[in-house]
Amino acid sequence: MSGGELEGELLAVARRHHIDVCGYYGLASGYLTGKYRSTDDLSKSPRGQAVRKYLEGDGPRALAALEQVAGETGHTLAQVALAWIAAKISAPIASATSVAQVEQLLGAMNLELSDEQVAILDAVSAS
């Protein structure tokens, strides 16, 4: 689950020049919530097909790492994913389709990951 354009040199330049960075699709179209575990799950929402690419490659490893950290913190996968992104950039952007989802996502604001937990998530992101 590579961070793509945000990782590496671009993020380093932004930090060096004290430029705030906001990232969109922070939950990878819902994949990092754990909602999509197999191709059978793709029909759960209109955006399901957008996550097909994450079901292959390192996507399952990323979910496993999120589950590990979620278990350690008592937070949801989505909250851990957003807290991880927030540890790296100024503000993650996530969409929600209900008030309940917004309330659940707000839990990320109260979660500060340890350096070790960030490293676990960075390891699967970089692969």
Phi, psi and omega per residue, in radians:
M1 nan 1.310 -3.123
S2 -1.185 2.497 3.069
G3 -1.332 -0.043 3.051
G4 1.078 -2.228 -3.006
E5 -1.136 -0.388 -3.067
L6 -1.366 -0.542 -3.070
E7 -1.279 2.885 2.984
G8 1.244 -2.292 -2.955
E9 -1.085 -0.718 -3.110
L10 -1.090 -0.791 3.126
L11 -1.153 -0.676 3.116
A12 -1.093 -0.720 3.118
V13 -1.133 -0.762 3.129
A14 -1.054 -0.771 3.135
R15 -1.127 -0.770 -3.104
R16 -1.055 -0.605 -3.104
H17 -1.743 0.199 3.104
H18 0.983 0.765 3.116
I19 -1.721 2.202 3.085
D20 -1.246 2.543 -3.123
V21 -2.222 2.299 3.030
C22 -1.998 2.308 -3.140
G23 -1.922 2.370 3.093
Y24 -1.844 2.916 -3.028
Y25 1.012 0.647 -3.104
G26 -1.033 -0.469 3.137
L27 -1.776 0.285 3.103
A28 0.899 0.942 3.135
S29 0.996 0.501 3.115
G30 1.718 -0.182 -3.110
Y31 -1.055 -0.731 -3.065
L32 -1.311 0.027 3.013
T33 -1.480 -0.236 -3.087
G34 1.555 0.057 -3.097
K35 -1.174 -0.537 -3.081
Y36 -2.000 1.909 -3.124
R37 -1.966 -0.338 -3.132
S38 -2.633 2.990 3.123
T39 -1.084 -0.442 3.090
D40 -1.106 -0.470 -3.106
D41 -1.411 -0.209 -3.049
L42 -1.115 -0.381 -3.133
S43 -1.477 0.042 -3.116
K44 -1.185 -0.354 3.124
S45 -2.730 2.852 3.104
P46 -1.074 -0.431 3.132
R47 -1.517 0.012 -3.054
G48 -0.957 -0.721 -3.111
Q49 -1.114 -0.423 -3.137
A50 -1.191 -0.336 -3.112
V51 -1.719 -0.025 -3.135
R52 -0.871 -0.729 -3.093
K53 -1.079 -0.458 -3.121
Y54 -1.415 -0.322 -3.131
L55 -1.211 -0.355 3.124
E56 -1.830 3.008 3.090
G57 1.165 -2.321 -3.027
D58 -1.592 0.041 3.130
G59 -0.947 -0.880 3.116
P60 -1.069 -0.594 3.079
R61 -1.142 -0.663 3.119
A62 -1.123 -0.748 3.107
L63 -1.112 -0.679 3.127
A64 -1.098 -0.714 3.114
A65 -1.156 -0.733 3.085
L66 -1.081 -0.717 3.119
E67 -1.101 -0.685 3.116
Q68 -1.066 -0.870 -3.115
V69 -1.192 -0.658 3.099
A70 -1.071 -0.702 3.102
G71 -1.110 -0.644 3.132
E72 -1.247 -0.570 -3.017
T73 -1.752 -0.334 -3.071
G74 1.354 0.318 3.118
H75 -1.881 2.931 3.127
T76 -1.382 2.882 3.089
L77 -1.019 -0.764 -3.138
A78 -1.078 -0.745 3.126
Q79 -1.115 -0.735 3.115
V80 -1.123 -0.780 3.136
A81 -1.032 -0.796 -3.134
L82 -1.191 -0.659 3.098
A83 -1.147 -0.653 3.108
W84 -1.123 -0.788 3.130
I85 -1.126 -0.732 -3.140
A86 -1.113 -0.452 3.091
A87 -1.263 -0.284 -3.060
K88 -1.893 -0.516 -3.081
I89 -2.334 3.081 -3.085
S90 -1.183 -0.757 -3.077
A91 -2.773 2.183 3.004
P92 -1.441 2.654 3.075
I93 -2.021 2.268 3.100
A94 -2.367 2.522 3.109
S95 -1.777 2.750 3.118
A96 -2.435 2.703 3.141
T97 -1.961 0.074 3.117
S98 -2.706 2.814 3.075
V99 -1.075 -0.673 3.128
A100 -1.054 -0.700 3.112
Q101 -1.155 -0.717 3.105
V102 -1.059 -0.813 3.139
E103 -1.062 -0.699 3.129
Q104 -1.165 -0.751 -3.125
L105 -1.143 -0.551 3.133
L106 -1.083 -0.357 3.086
G107 -1.061 -0.355 3.108
A108 -1.163 -0.432 -3.109
M109 -1.185 -0.366 -3.121
N110 -1.784 0.249 -3.079
L111 -2.047 2.094 3.035
E112 -2.005 2.037 -3.103
L113 -1.380 2.601 3.066
S114 -1.294 2.850 3.087
D115 -1.014 -0.666 3.138
E116 -1.140 -0.728 3.131
Q117 -1.150 -0.721 3.077
V118 -1.072 -0.717 3.132
A119 -1.104 -0.679 3.101
I120 -1.060 -0.782 -3.128
L121 -1.264 -0.642 3.079
D122 -1.072 -0.672 -3.098
A123 -1.069 -0.691 3.139
V124 -1.422 -0.410 3.117
S125 -1.290 -0.627 -3.065
A126 -1.359 -0.272 -3.067
S127 -1.428 nan nan
